[in-house]
Amino acid sequence: MPALRILNASGDTCISWDETAYAAGDPEAVAAVEEAERLFEKARSAGGEAFQLEAGAPAKRVTRLVPTMTEDVLIIPPMVGG
């Protein structure tokens, strides 16, 4: 089951969904994907970088969320010096 994880001050925010249920039009899965897409766009517009995570492979930078994927996506917020 894929998930969107956004690192933040409290640890991380996680939204997960069943990609098969999403493809079948399940209302709960569709709502979860819509929320994940909203959070993805918000984090990216704030300067966050998104990476697709696959076990045994290097992380791959992504610029859009694909709801039918099977891997997790991790968003890292911009780093601020100080």
All heavy atoms as a GROMACS GRO file, in nm:
protein
  601
    1MET      N    1   0.085  -0.116   0.000
    1MET     CA    2   0.000   0.000   0.000
    1MET      C    3   0.091   0.124   0.000
    1MET      O    4   0.170   0.142   0.090
    1MET     CB    5  -0.089  -0.002   0.124
    1MET     CG    6  -0.185   0.112   0.126
    1MET     SD    7  -0.299   0.122   0.267
    1MET     CE    8  -0.362  -0.040   0.283
    2PRO      N    9   0.080   0.209  -0.101
    2PRO     CA   10   0.165   0.327  -0.107
    2PRO      C   11   0.124   0.432  -0.003
    2PRO      O   12   0.012   0.431   0.046
    2PRO     CB   13   0.143   0.380  -0.249
    2PRO     CG   14   0.009   0.329  -0.288
    2PRO     CD   15  -0.008   0.198  -0.218
    3ALA      N   16   0.218   0.521   0.025
    3ALA     CA   17   0.192   0.628   0.122
    3ALA      C   18   0.271   0.752   0.081
    3ALA      O   19   0.375   0.743   0.017
    3ALA     CB   20   0.232   0.584   0.262
    4LEU      N   21   0.218   0.866   0.120
    4LEU     CA   22   0.288   0.994   0.109
    4LEU      C   23   0.330   1.030   0.250
    4LEU      O   24   0.246   1.035   0.341
    4LEU     CB   25   0.198   1.102   0.051
    4LEU     CG   26   0.256   1.243   0.053
    4LEU    CD1   27   0.374   1.253  -0.044
    4LEU    CD2   28   0.150   1.346   0.019
    5ARG      N   29   0.459   1.052   0.271
    5ARG     CA   30   0.512   1.092   0.401
    5ARG      C   31   0.579   1.229   0.385
    5ARG      O   32   0.663   1.245   0.298
    5ARG     CB   33   0.612   0.991   0.454
    5ARG     CG   34   0.551   0.857   0.482
    5ARG     CD   35   0.653   0.760   0.541
    5ARG     NE   36   0.594   0.632   0.563
    5ARG     CZ   37   0.523   0.597   0.670
    5ARG    NH1   38   0.501   0.686   0.764
    5ARG    NH2   39   0.473   0.476   0.681
    6ILE      N   40   0.538   1.321   0.470
    6ILE     CA   41   0.594   1.456   0.467
    6ILE      C   42   0.663   1.480   0.601
    6ILE      O   43   0.598   1.481   0.705
    6ILE     CB   44   0.485   1.562   0.442
    6ILE    CG1   45   0.411   1.531   0.312
    6ILE    CG2   46   0.547   1.701   0.437
    6ILE    CD1   47   0.288   1.614   0.289
    7LEU      N   48   0.796   1.498   0.596
    7LEU     CA   49   0.870   1.528   0.719
    7LEU      C   50   0.830   1.666   0.769
    7LEU      O   51   0.815   1.760   0.690
    7LEU     CB   52   1.020   1.522   0.693
    7LEU     CG   53   1.074   1.388   0.643
    7LEU    CD1   54   1.226   1.396   0.629
    7LEU    CD2   55   1.036   1.275   0.736
    8ASN      N   56   0.813   1.678   0.902
    8ASN     CA   57   0.779   1.807   0.960
    8ASN      C   58   0.828   1.813   1.105
    8ASN      O   59   0.890   1.718   1.153
    8ASN     CB   60   0.627   1.833   0.950
    8ASN     CG   61   0.544   1.721   1.011
    8ASN    OD1   62   0.576   1.667   1.116
    8ASN    ND2   63   0.436   1.686   0.943
    9ALA      N   64   0.799   1.920   1.173
    9ALA     CA   65   0.850   1.942   1.308
    9ALA      C   66   0.801   1.838   1.408
    9ALA      O   67   0.867   1.813   1.509
    9ALA     CB   68   0.810   2.082   1.356
   10SER      N   69   0.689   1.774   1.382
   10SER     CA   70   0.637   1.674   1.476
   10SER      C   71   0.673   1.531   1.435
   10SER      O   72   0.626   1.436   1.495
   10SER     CB   73   0.484   1.687   1.487
   10SER     OG   74   0.424   1.658   1.363
   11GLY      N   75   0.757   1.517   1.338
   11GLY     CA   76   0.798   1.385   1.287
   11GLY      C   77   0.765   1.374   1.140
   11GLY      O   78   0.841   1.415   1.055
   12ASP      N   79   0.645   1.320   1.112
   12ASP     CA   80   0.600   1.317   0.973
   12ASP      C   81   0.449   1.305   0.968
   12ASP      O   82   0.385   1.263   1.064
   12ASP     CB   83   0.666   1.205   0.894
   12ASP     CG   84   0.618   1.066   0.931
   12ASP    OD1   85   0.577   1.047   1.047
   12ASP    OD2   86   0.620   0.978   0.845
   13THR      N   87   0.394   1.348   0.856
   13THR     CA   88   0.253   1.331   0.827
   13THR      C   89   0.245   1.222   0.722
   13THR      O   90   0.320   1.224   0.624
   13THR     CB   91   0.193   1.462   0.771
   13THR    OG1   92   0.205   1.563   0.871
   13THR    CG2   93   0.048   1.445   0.731
   14CYS      N   94   0.156   1.125   0.742
   14CYS     CA   95   0.147   1.012   0.650
   14CYS      C   96   0.004   0.993   0.601
   14CYS      O   97  -0.089   0.989   0.681
   14CYS     CB   98   0.195   0.884   0.719
   14CYS     SG   99   0.188   0.739   0.613
   15ILE      N  100  -0.012   0.985   0.471
   15ILE     CA  101  -0.140   0.953   0.408
   15ILE      C  102  -0.116   0.829   0.324
   15ILE      O  103  -0.027   0.827   0.238
   15ILE     CB  104  -0.189   1.067   0.314
   15ILE    CG1  105  -0.197   1.201   0.385
   15ILE    CG2  106  -0.320   1.030   0.248
   15ILE    CD1  107  -0.308   1.214   0.483
   16SER      N  108  -0.193   0.724   0.347
   16SER     CA  109  -0.176   0.601   0.268
   16SER      C  110  -0.310   0.564   0.203
   16SER      O  111  -0.416   0.607   0.249
   16SER     CB  112  -0.125   0.487   0.355
   16SER     OG  113  -0.214   0.460   0.459
   17TRP      N  114  -0.302   0.485   0.098
   17TRP     CA  115  -0.422   0.442   0.027
   17TRP      C  116  -0.394   0.309  -0.041
   17TRP      O  117  -0.279   0.270  -0.060
   17TRP     CB  118  -0.464   0.547  -0.077
   17TRP     CG  119  -0.362   0.571  -0.183
   17TRP    CD1  120  -0.353   0.509  -0.305
   17TRP    CD2  121  -0.251   0.661  -0.178
   17TRP    NE1  122  -0.244   0.556  -0.375
   17TRP    CE2  123  -0.180   0.649  -0.299
   17TRP    CE3  124  -0.205   0.750  -0.081
   17TRP    CZ2  125  -0.066   0.722  -0.326
   17TRP    CZ3  126  -0.091   0.822  -0.109
   17TRP    CH2  127  -0.022   0.810  -0.229
   18ASP      N  128  -0.500   0.242  -0.077
   18ASP     CA  129  -0.491   0.115  -0.150
   18ASP      C  130  -0.501   0.148  -0.298
   18ASP      O  131  -0.606   0.195  -0.344
   18ASP     CB  132  -0.604   0.023  -0.105
   18ASP     CG  133  -0.601  -0.112  -0.172
   18ASP    OD1  134  -0.568  -0.119  -0.293
   18ASP    OD2  135  -0.632  -0.211  -0.106
   19GLU      N  136  -0.392   0.126  -0.372
   19GLU     CA  137  -0.391   0.164  -0.514
   19GLU      C  138  -0.492   0.085  -0.596
   19GLU      O  139  -0.548   0.136  -0.694
   19GLU     CB  140  -0.250   0.155  -0.573
   19GLU     CG  141  -0.196   0.016  -0.595
   19GLU     CD  142  -0.135  -0.048  -0.471
   19GLU    OE1  143  -0.145   0.006  -0.360
   19GLU    OE2  144  -0.074  -0.154  -0.487
   20THR      N  145  -0.521  -0.039  -0.557
   20THR     CA  146  -0.621  -0.120  -0.629
   20THR      C  147  -0.760  -0.064  -0.604
   20THR      O  148  -0.841  -0.052  -0.697
   20THR     CB  149  -0.613  -0.267  -0.584
   20THR    OG1  150  -0.479  -0.313  -0.601
   20THR    CG2  151  -0.706  -0.354  -0.663
   21ALA      N  152  -0.789  -0.029  -0.478
   21ALA     CA  153  -0.919   0.030  -0.446
   21ALA      C  154  -0.935   0.166  -0.515
   21ALA      O  155  -1.043   0.199  -0.564
   21ALA     CB  156  -0.934   0.045  -0.294
   22TYR      N  157  -0.827   0.242  -0.521
   22TYR     CA  158  -0.831   0.372  -0.590
   22TYR      C  159  -0.866   0.352  -0.737
   22TYR      O  160  -0.954   0.420  -0.791
   22TYR     CB  161  -0.698   0.446  -0.577
   22TYR     CG  162  -0.693   0.569  -0.662
   22TYR    CD1  163  -0.757   0.686  -0.622
   22TYR    CD2  164  -0.629   0.570  -0.786
   22TYR    CE1  165  -0.756   0.800  -0.702
   22TYR    CE2  166  -0.627   0.682  -0.865
   22TYR     CZ  167  -0.691   0.798  -0.823
   22TYR     OH  168  -0.691   0.909  -0.903
   23ALA      N  169  -0.800   0.256  -0.801
   23ALA     CA  170  -0.825   0.229  -0.944
   23ALA      C  171  -0.969   0.184  -0.967
   23ALA      O  172  -1.026   0.209  -1.073
   23ALA     CB  173  -0.727   0.125  -0.996
   24ALA      N  174  -1.029   0.120  -0.866
   24ALA     CA  175  -1.168   0.072  -0.877
   24ALA      C  176  -1.268   0.181  -0.841
   24ALA      O  177  -1.390   0.159  -0.852
   24ALA     CB  178  -1.188  -0.049  -0.787
   25GLY      N  179  -1.218   0.298  -0.798
   25GLY     CA  180  -1.307   0.410  -0.766
   25GLY      C  181  -1.363   0.410  -0.626
   25GLY      O  182  -1.461   0.478  -0.598
   26ASP      N  183  -1.300   0.335  -0.534
   26ASP     CA  184  -1.345   0.332  -0.394
   26ASP      C  185  -1.342   0.473  -0.336
   26ASP      O  186  -1.239   0.540  -0.342
   26ASP     CB  187  -1.253   0.240  -0.314
   26ASP     CG  188  -1.289   0.238  -0.168
   26ASP    OD1  189  -1.392   0.178  -0.134
   26ASP    OD2  190  -1.214   0.300  -0.088
   27PRO      N  191  -1.454   0.522  -0.281
   27PRO     CA  192  -1.461   0.660  -0.230
   27PRO      C  193  -1.357   0.692  -0.123
   27PRO      O  194  -1.302   0.802  -0.121
   27PRO     CB  195  -1.603   0.672  -0.174
   27PRO     CG  196  -1.680   0.563  -0.240
   27PRO     CD  197  -1.583   0.453  -0.269
   28GLU      N  198  -1.330   0.597  -0.033
   28GLU     CA  199  -1.232   0.622   0.072
   28GLU      C  200  -1.091   0.635   0.015
   28GLU      O  201  -1.015   0.724   0.054
   28GLU     CB  202  -1.236   0.508   0.174
   28GLU     CG  203  -1.155   0.536   0.298
   28GLU     CD  204  -1.173   0.427   0.403
   28GLU    OE1  205  -1.288   0.390   0.431
   28GLU    OE2  206  -1.070   0.382   0.455
   29ALA      N  207  -1.056   0.550  -0.080
   29ALA     CA  208  -0.925   0.557  -0.143
   29ALA      C  209  -0.912   0.684  -0.227
   29ALA      O  210  -0.807   0.749  -0.227
   29ALA     CB  211  -0.900   0.433  -0.229
   30VAL      N  212  -1.018   0.720  -0.298
   30VAL     CA  213  -1.017   0.843  -0.378
   30VAL      C  214  -0.998   0.965  -0.289
   30VAL      O  215  -0.919   1.054  -0.320
   30VAL     CB  216  -1.146   0.854  -0.463
   30VAL    CG1  217  -1.158   0.992  -0.526
   30VAL    CG2  218  -1.150   0.745  -0.570
   31ALA      N  219  -1.066   0.969  -0.174
   31ALA     CA  220  -1.052   1.081  -0.080
   31ALA      C  221  -0.911   1.088  -0.025
   31ALA      O  222  -0.853   1.197  -0.012
   31ALA     CB  223  -1.153   1.068   0.034
   32ALA      N  224  -0.850   0.973   0.006
   32ALA     CA  225  -0.713   0.971   0.056
   32ALA      C  226  -0.616   1.023  -0.049
   32ALA      O  227  -0.525   1.101  -0.018
   32ALA     CB  228  -0.674   0.830   0.099
   33VAL      N  229  -0.636   0.984  -0.174
   33VAL     CA  230  -0.548   1.031  -0.282
   33VAL      C  231  -0.565   1.181  -0.303
   33VAL      O  232  -0.466   1.253  -0.321
   33VAL     CB  233  -0.573   0.952  -0.413
   33VAL    CG1  234  -0.506   1.020  -0.532
   33VAL    CG2  235  -0.524   0.809  -0.398
   34GLU      N  236  -0.687   1.229  -0.299
   34GLU     CA  237  -0.710   1.374  -0.314
   34GLU      C  238  -0.639   1.452  -0.205
   34GLU      O  239  -0.578   1.556  -0.231
   34GLU     CB  240  -0.860   1.404  -0.315
   34GLU     CG  241  -0.928   1.359  -0.443
   34GLU     CD  242  -1.079   1.372  -0.439
   34GLU    OE1  243  -1.137   1.402  -0.331
   34GLU    OE2  244  -1.142   1.352  -0.544
   35GLU      N  245  -0.644   1.402  -0.081
   35GLU     CA  246  -0.574   1.469   0.030
   35GLU      C  247  -0.423   1.460   0.010
   35GLU      O  248  -0.351   1.558   0.031
   35GLU     CB  249  -0.615   1.407   0.164
   35GLU     CG  250  -0.543   1.465   0.283
   35GLU     CD  251  -0.577   1.611   0.312
   35GLU    OE1  252  -0.658   1.674   0.240
   35GLU    OE2  253  -0.518   1.665   0.408
   36ALA      N  254  -0.374   1.344  -0.033
   36ALA     CA  255  -0.230   1.328  -0.059
   36ALA      C  256  -0.185   1.424  -0.170
   36ALA      O  257  -0.079   1.486  -0.158
   36ALA     CB  258  -0.199   1.184  -0.097
   37GLU      N  259  -0.262   1.436  -0.276
   37GLU     CA  260  -0.228   1.528  -0.386
   37GLU      C  261  -0.226   1.673  -0.337
   37GLU      O  262  -0.136   1.749  -0.373
   37GLU     CB  263  -0.324   1.511  -0.502
   37GLU     CG  264  -0.306   1.380  -0.576
   37GLU     CD  265  -0.410   1.354  -0.682
   37GLU    OE1  266  -0.526   1.403  -0.669
   37GLU    OE2  267  -0.378   1.283  -0.779
   38ARG      N  268  -0.322   1.709  -0.253
   38ARG     CA  269  -0.326   1.846  -0.199
   38ARG      C  270  -0.202   1.873  -0.114
   38ARG      O  271  -0.135   1.976  -0.131
   38ARG     CB  272  -0.453   1.865  -0.115
   38ARG     CG  273  -0.472   2.007  -0.063
   38ARG     CD  274  -0.590   2.015   0.032
   38ARG     NE  275  -0.564   1.952   0.160
   38ARG     CZ  276  -0.489   2.005   0.257
   38ARG    NH1  277  -0.431   2.123   0.240
   38ARG    NH2  278  -0.471   1.941   0.372
   39LEU      N  279  -0.168   1.780  -0.026
   39LEU     CA  280  -0.051   1.798   0.060
   39LEU      C  281   0.079   1.795  -0.020
   39LEU      O  282   0.173   1.870   0.009
   39LEU     CB  283  -0.047   1.690   0.168
   39LEU     CG  284  -0.157   1.700   0.274
   39LEU    CD1  285  -0.154   1.578   0.365
   39LEU    CD2  286  -0.145   1.828   0.353
   40PHE      N  287   0.084   1.711  -0.124
   40PHE     CA  288   0.202   1.704  -0.211
   40PHE      C  289   0.225   1.839  -0.277
   40PHE      O  290   0.337   1.893  -0.273
   40PHE     CB  291   0.180   1.595  -0.317
   40PHE     CG  292   0.297   1.574  -0.408
   40PHE    CD1  293   0.395   1.482  -0.377
   40PHE    CD2  294   0.309   1.645  -0.527
   40PHE    CE1  295   0.503   1.460  -0.462
   40PHE    CE2  296   0.416   1.626  -0.612
   40PHE     CZ  297   0.513   1.533  -0.579
   41GLU      N  298   0.122   1.895  -0.338
   41GLU     CA  299   0.135   2.025  -0.406
   41GLU      C  300   0.171   2.136  -0.308
   41GLU      O  301   0.254   2.221  -0.338
   41GLU     CB  302   0.007   2.059  -0.482
   41GLU     CG  303  -0.017   1.971  -0.602
   41GLU     CD  304   0.099   1.970  -0.701
   41GLU    OE1  305   0.162   2.076  -0.725
   41GLU    OE2  306   0.128   1.862  -0.754
   42LYS      N  307   0.110   2.134  -0.190
   42LYS     CA  308   0.140   2.237  -0.089
   42LYS      C  309   0.287   2.229  -0.046
   42LYS      O  310   0.356   2.332  -0.039
   42LYS     CB  311   0.049   2.217   0.032
   42LYS     CG  312   0.068   2.318   0.141
   42LYS     CD  313  -0.028   2.293   0.256
   42LYS     CE  314  -0.001   2.390   0.370
   42LYS     NZ  315  -0.088   2.364   0.484
   43ALA      N  316   0.335   2.109  -0.020
   43ALA     CA  317   0.475   2.092   0.023
   43ALA      C  318   0.572   2.128  -0.089
   43ALA      O  319   0.675   2.192  -0.064
   43ALA     CB  320   0.498   1.948   0.069
   44ARG      N  321   0.542   2.089  -0.210
   44ARG     CA  322   0.630   2.122  -0.323
   44ARG      C  323   0.632   2.272  -0.349
   44ARG      O  324   0.738   2.329  -0.375
   44ARG     CB  325   0.584   2.048  -0.450
   44ARG     CG  326   0.603   1.899  -0.444
   44ARG     CD  327   0.740   1.853  -0.487
   44ARG     NE  328   0.762   1.891  -0.625
   44ARG     CZ  329   0.876   1.942  -0.670
   44ARG    NH1  330   0.978   1.958  -0.592
   44ARG    NH2  331   0.888   1.973  -0.797
   45SER      N  332   0.517   2.338  -0.339
   45SER     CA  333   0.514   2.483  -0.363
   45SER      C  334   0.587   2.560  -0.253
   45SER      O  335   0.631   2.672  -0.274
   45SER     CB  336   0.371   2.534  -0.380
   45SER     OG  337   0.300   2.522  -0.260
   46ALA      N  338   0.603   2.497  -0.136
   46ALA     CA  339   0.678   2.559  -0.026
   46ALA      C  340   0.827   2.529  -0.035
   46ALA      O  341   0.903   2.567   0.053
   46ALA     CB  342   0.622   2.511   0.108
   47GLY      N  343   0.868   2.458  -0.140
   47GLY     CA  344   1.010   2.431  -0.160
   47GLY      C  345   1.055   2.291  -0.122
   47GLY      O  346   1.174   2.261  -0.128
   48GLY      N  347   0.961   2.205  -0.084
   48GLY     CA  348   0.996   2.068  -0.048
   48GLY      C  349   1.036   1.986  -0.170
   48GLY      O  350   0.992   2.014  -0.282
   49GLU      N  351   1.119   1.886  -0.147
   49GLU     CA  352   1.160   1.795  -0.254
   49GLU      C  353   1.099   1.658  -0.228
   49GLU      O  354   1.098   1.610  -0.114
   49GLU     CB  355   1.312   1.784  -0.261
   49GLU     CG  356   1.381   1.908  -0.310
   49GLU     CD  357   1.354   1.940  -0.457
   49GLU    OE1  358   1.320   1.848  -0.534
   49GLU    OE2  359   1.367   2.057  -0.493
   50ALA      N  360   1.048   1.594  -0.333
   50ALA     CA  361   0.981   1.466  -0.319
   50ALA      C  362   1.067   1.355  -0.380
   50ALA      O  363   1.127   1.374  -0.486
   50ALA     CB  364   0.845   1.470  -0.389
   51PHE      N  365   1.068   1.241  -0.310
   51PHE     CA  366   1.147   1.126  -0.355
   51PHE      C  367   1.064   1.000  -0.347
   51PHE      O  368   0.997   0.976  -0.246
   51PHE     CB  369   1.272   1.110  -0.268
   51PHE     CG  370   1.365   1.228  -0.277
   51PHE    CD1  371   1.353   1.334  -0.189
   51PHE    CD2  372   1.462   1.233  -0.374
   51PHE    CE1  373   1.437   1.444  -0.196
   51PHE    CE2  374   1.548   1.343  -0.384
   51PHE     CZ  375   1.534   1.449  -0.294
   52GLN      N  376   1.069   0.920  -0.451
   52GLN     CA  377   1.003   0.790  -0.453
   52GLN      C  378   1.098   0.689  -0.390
   52GLN      O  379   1.216   0.683  -0.426
   52GLN     CB  380   0.971   0.750  -0.596
   52GLN     CG  381   0.896   0.621  -0.609
   52GLN     CD  382   0.860   0.592  -0.754
   52GLN    OE1  383   0.856   0.682  -0.836
   52GLN    NE2  384   0.834   0.468  -0.783
   53LEU      N  385   1.048   0.612  -0.295
   53LEU     CA  386   1.131   0.517  -0.222
   53LEU      C  387   1.097   0.375  -0.265
   53LEU      O  388   0.981   0.335  -0.266
   53LEU     CB  389   1.107   0.530  -0.071
   53LEU     CG  390   1.123   0.670  -0.014
   53LEU    CD1  391   1.086   0.670   0.133
   53LEU    CD2  392   1.264   0.721  -0.035
   54GLU      N  393   1.199   0.300  -0.302
   54GLU     CA  394   1.182   0.160  -0.339
   54GLU      C  395   1.293   0.080  -0.272
   54GLU      O  396   1.411   0.116  -0.284
   54GLU     CB  397   1.190   0.146  -0.491
   54GLU     CG  398   1.162   0.006  -0.540
   54GLU     CD  399   1.160  -0.004  -0.692
   54GLU    OE1  400   1.162   0.100  -0.760
   54GLU    OE2  401   1.159  -0.117  -0.740
   55ALA      N  402   1.256  -0.024  -0.202
   55ALA     CA  403   1.354  -0.105  -0.129
   55ALA      C  404   1.463  -0.156  -0.222
   55ALA      O  405   1.436  -0.205  -0.332
   55ALA     CB  406   1.285  -0.222  -0.062
   56GLY      N  407   1.588  -0.138  -0.179
   56GLY     CA  408   1.701  -0.188  -0.256
   56GLY      C  409   1.743  -0.101  -0.373
   56GLY      O  410   1.830  -0.140  -0.451
   57ALA      N  411   1.683   0.016  -0.386
   57ALA     CA  412   1.717   0.105  -0.498
   57ALA      C  413   1.739   0.247  -0.445
   57ALA      O  414   1.683   0.284  -0.342
   57ALA     CB  415   1.605   0.106  -0.602
   58PRO      N  416   1.819   0.326  -0.516
   58PRO     CA  417   1.836   0.466  -0.474
   58PRO      C  418   1.703   0.542  -0.484
   58PRO      O  419   1.620   0.509  -0.569
   58PRO     CB  420   1.936   0.523  -0.575
   58PRO     CG  421   2.000   0.405  -0.640
   58PRO     CD  422   1.901   0.293  -0.633
   59ALA      N  423   1.684   0.638  -0.397
   59ALA     CA  424   1.564   0.722  -0.404
   59ALA      C  425   1.563   0.796  -0.538
   59ALA      O  426   1.667   0.835  -0.590
   59ALA     CB  427   1.562   0.820  -0.289
   60LYS      N  428   1.443   0.815  -0.591
   60LYS     CA  429   1.426   0.882  -0.721
   60LYS      C  430   1.343   1.008  -0.700
   60LYS      O  431   1.234   1.003  -0.644
   60LYS     CB  432   1.355   0.786  -0.816
   60LYS     CG  433   1.326   0.841  -0.951
   60LYS     CD  434   1.256   0.733  -1.035
   60LYS     CE  435   1.157   0.796  -1.128
   60LYS     NZ  436   1.076   0.698  -1.198
   61ARG      N  437   1.396   1.123  -0.744
   61ARG     CA  438   1.322   1.249  -0.730
   61ARG      C  439   1.199   1.247  -0.821
   61ARG      O  440   1.206   1.205  -0.936
   61ARG     CB  441   1.413   1.367  -0.767
   61ARG     CG  442   1.345   1.501  -0.747
   61ARG     CD  443   1.439   1.614  -0.767
   61ARG     NE  444   1.522   1.623  -0.646
   61ARG     CZ  445   1.641   1.678  -0.644
   61ARG    NH1  446   1.694   1.728  -0.752
   61ARG    NH2  447   1.708   1.684  -0.531
   62VAL      N  448   1.086   1.292  -0.767
   62VAL     CA  449   0.961   1.298  -0.844
   62VAL      C  450   0.902   1.438  -0.834
   62VAL      O  451   0.924   1.508  -0.735
   62VAL     CB  452   0.859   1.193  -0.798
   62VAL    CG1  453   0.908   1.052  -0.826
   62VAL    CG2  454   0.824   1.207  -0.652
   63THR      N  455   0.828   1.476  -0.935
   63THR     CA  456   0.765   1.608  -0.936
   63THR      C  457   0.614   1.601  -0.936
   63THR      O  458   0.547   1.704  -0.930
   63THR     CB  459   0.810   1.690  -1.059
   63THR    OG1  460   0.779   1.616  -1.178
   63THR    CG2  461   0.960   1.717  -1.054
   64ARG      N  462   0.560   1.479  -0.942
   64ARG     CA  463   0.416   1.464  -0.931
   64ARG      C  464   0.383   1.332  -0.864
   64ARG      O  465   0.460   1.236  -0.871
   64ARG     CB  466   0.346   1.477  -1.066
   64ARG     CG  467   0.374   1.370  -1.164
   64ARG     CD  468   0.307   1.399  -1.300
   64ARG     NE  469   0.313   1.282  -1.385
   64ARG     CZ  470   0.220   1.190  -1.394
   64ARG    NH1  471   0.109   1.201  -1.325
   64ARG    NH2  472   0.235   1.086  -1.472
   65LEU      N  473   0.268   1.328  -0.800
   65LEU     CA  474   0.223   1.209  -0.730
   65LEU      C  475   0.140   1.124  -0.827
   65LEU      O  476   0.046   1.174  -0.889
   65LEU     CB  477   0.138   1.250  -0.610
   65LEU     CG  478   0.098   1.141  -0.514
   65LEU    CD1  479   0.221   1.082  -0.445
   65LEU    CD2  480   0.003   1.196  -0.410
   66VAL      N  481   0.176   0.997  -0.841
   66VAL     CA  482   0.103   0.905  -0.927
   66VAL      C  483   0.025   0.810  -0.836
   66VAL      O  484   0.084   0.725  -0.770
   66VAL     CB  485   0.200   0.826  -1.019
   66VAL    CG1  486   0.124   0.729  -1.106
   66VAL    CG2  487   0.283   0.922  -1.103
   67PRO      N  488  -0.108   0.823  -0.829
   67PRO     CA  489  -0.188   0.746  -0.734
   67PRO      C  490  -0.181   0.594  -0.750
   67PRO      O  491  -0.206   0.522  -0.655
   67PRO     CB  492  -0.331   0.795  -0.758
   67PRO     CG  493  -0.316   0.925  -0.827
   67PRO     CD  494  -0.188   0.918  -0.903
   68THR      N  495  -0.148   0.545  -0.868
   68THR     CA  496  -0.145   0.400  -0.891
   68THR      C  497  -0.007   0.340  -0.868
   68THR      O  498   0.012   0.220  -0.890
   68THR     CB  499  -0.192   0.368  -1.034
   68THR    OG1  500  -0.113   0.441  -1.127
   68THR    CG2  501  -0.338   0.403  -1.052
   69MET      N  502   0.087   0.418  -0.820
   69MET     CA  503   0.220   0.366  -0.790
   69MET      C  504   0.211   0.270  -0.671
   69MET      O  505   0.114   0.270  -0.597
   69MET     CB  506   0.316   0.479  -0.757
   69MET     CG  507   0.282   0.547  -0.627
   69MET     SD  508   0.384   0.687  -0.598
   69MET     CE  509   0.302   0.751  -0.454
   70THR      N  510   0.314   0.191  -0.652
   70THR     CA  511   0.315   0.098  -0.540
   70THR      C  512   0.420   0.135  -0.435
   70THR      O  513   0.424   0.074  -0.329
   70THR     CB  514   0.342  -0.046  -0.589
   70THR    OG1  515   0.465  -0.048  -0.660
   70THR    CG2  516   0.229  -0.094  -0.678
   71GLU      N  517   0.502   0.234  -0.462
   71GLU     CA  518   0.607   0.277  -0.370
   71GLU      C  519   0.563   0.400  -0.291
   71GLU      O  520   0.475   0.474  -0.333
   71GLU     CB  521   0.736   0.310  -0.445
   71GLU     CG  522   0.798   0.196  -0.520
   71GLU     CD  523   0.736   0.177  -0.658
   71GLU    OE1  524   0.669   0.269  -0.708
   71GLU    OE2  525   0.755   0.068  -0.716
   72ASP      N  526   0.629   0.421  -0.176
   72ASP     CA  527   0.604   0.540  -0.096
   72ASP      C  528   0.675   0.660  -0.156
   72ASP      O  529   0.774   0.646  -0.227
   72ASP     CB  530   0.658   0.522   0.046
   72ASP     CG  531   0.576   0.424   0.128
   72ASP    OD1  532   0.472   0.376   0.079
   72ASP    OD2  533   0.616   0.394   0.242
   73VAL      N  534   0.622   0.778  -0.125
   73VAL     CA  535   0.687   0.905  -0.161
   73VAL      C  536   0.715   0.980  -0.032
   73VAL      O  537   0.628   0.990   0.055
   73VAL     CB  538   0.598   0.988  -0.255
   73VAL    CG1  539   0.655   1.127  -0.276
   73VAL    CG2  540   0.581   0.918  -0.389
   74LEU      N  541   0.837   1.029  -0.019
   74LEU     CA  542   0.880   1.105   0.097
   74LEU      C  543   0.907   1.248   0.053
   74LEU      O  544   0.977   1.270  -0.046
   74LEU     CB  545   1.008   1.044   0.155
   74LEU     CG  546   1.072   1.118   0.270
   74LEU    CD1  547   0.986   1.108   0.396
   74LEU    CD2  548   1.211   1.064   0.297
   75ILE      N  549   0.852   1.344   0.126
   75ILE     CA  550   0.879   1.484   0.097
   75ILE      C  551   0.964   1.540   0.211
   75ILE      O  552   0.928   1.530   0.329
   75ILE     CB  553   0.751   1.567   0.080
   75ILE    CG1  554   0.672   1.514  -0.041
   75ILE    CG2  555   0.785   1.715   0.064
   75ILE    CD1  556   0.550   1.593  -0.074
   76ILE      N  557   1.075   1.600   0.171
   76ILE     CA  558   1.166   1.663   0.267
   76ILE      C  559   1.150   1.814   0.252
   76ILE      O  560   1.164   1.868   0.141
   76ILE     CB  561   1.311   1.621   0.239
   76ILE    CG1  562   1.322   1.469   0.251
   76ILE    CG2  563   1.408   1.692   0.332
   76ILE    CD1  564   1.453   1.412   0.206
   77PRO      N  565   1.119   1.885   0.361
   77PRO     CA  566   1.100   2.030   0.352
   77PRO      C  567   1.233   2.099   0.323
   77PRO      O  568   1.340   2.042   0.343
   77PRO     CB  569   1.047   2.068   0.490
   77PRO     CG  570   1.096   1.962   0.580
   77PRO     CD  571   1.104   1.836   0.498
   78PRO      N  572   1.227   2.223   0.275
   78PRO     CA  573   1.351   2.296   0.250
   78PRO      C  574   1.429   2.316   0.380
   78PRO      O  575   1.370   2.333   0.487
   78PRO     CB  576   1.304   2.429   0.192
   78PRO     CG  577   1.162   2.443   0.233
   78PRO     CD  578   1.108   2.305   0.251
   79MET      N  579   1.559   2.309   0.370
   79MET     CA  580   1.645   2.330   0.486
   79MET      C  581   1.676   2.480   0.498
   79MET      O  582   1.698   2.546   0.398
   79MET     CB  583   1.776   2.252   0.471
   79MET     CG  584   1.753   2.104   0.461
   79MET     SD  585   1.666   2.049   0.607
   79MET     CE  586   1.732   1.890   0.627
   80VAL      N  587   1.679   2.526   0.622
   80VAL     CA  588   1.705   2.667   0.647
   80VAL      C  589   1.825   2.677   0.740
   80VAL      O  590   1.830   2.611   0.844
   80VAL     CB  591   1.581   2.734   0.712
   80VAL    CG1  592   1.606   2.883   0.731
   80VAL    CG2  593   1.457   2.711   0.630
   81GLY      N  594   1.921   2.757   0.701
   81GLY     CA  595   2.038   2.777   0.785
   81GLY      C  596   2.011   2.878   0.894
   81GLY      O  597   1.914   2.952   0.890
   82GLY      N  598   2.096   2.881   0.991
   82GLY     CA  599   2.073   2.981   1.091
   82GLY      C  600   2.156   2.966   1.205
   82GLY      O  601   2.209   2.992   1.291
   0.00000   0.00000   0.00000
